[in-house]
């Protein structure tokens, strides 16, 4: 991933309690999405998702992993 944690615009849900201990998402070039743990901020590892809709379907259990 070419983007650094500090160079992207991170967003978290308005439902995040007290603004901490949440998952944050950011748009990346090439229609990719990054995910990180807000507790660690810029020190958090980033997960680079190539296909956001497929990722959501997989975690919702609607698509078998590896297909």
N, C-alpha and C positions, 0 to 999 in steps of 0.2 A: 504494500500500500504506500502510495507516495505522499499522502496527506499526513501531517503530524497532528496529534491530539489538540494542540493549541491553535491550529490553523483552520479549524472547521467550526461551524455554528451548531453547538450542541443544544438539543431541546429535551425537556422532560415533561411528563404528563402533568396537567394541572391537578390531577388526583394524587400526586406524590405527596405523602405526608411530610410536613416540615421542610420540604425541598432537599432532603438527603436520603441516602439509601435507596436510590431509584436506578432504573435503567434509563440511559440517555441515548438518543439517536441523532444522527447527523447525515445530511445529504453529501455525497461524494461525487466527483466527476464520473461520467460514464453511467449515470443512472444507478449508481451503487449507494448502499446505505451502511453506515458504521454504527455499531452498538458498543456501549461501554457501561461500566459500573460508576455511578456518580460519586460514590464514597471515596474513590481513589482519584477522581478528577483526571488531570492530565497524566498522572502516573498509571492509570488503568490501561490494561491491554485493550485494543480495539478489535472487534470482530467485523470483518469486511464482508458484507452480504452482496452478492452479485444480483440475485433475483429476490427482491423483498417479498413479493406475493407468494412465491414458492416457499420461502423460509417460513412465512406465517402459516401456510397450509401444513407444512411439516410439523411445526410445533403444536398445531391444533389437531394433529393426528389424521389429516385428510389425505396425505400423500406418503407413500412408503419411502423411507430414506434409501437412496441409491437409485431411484427411478427418475 
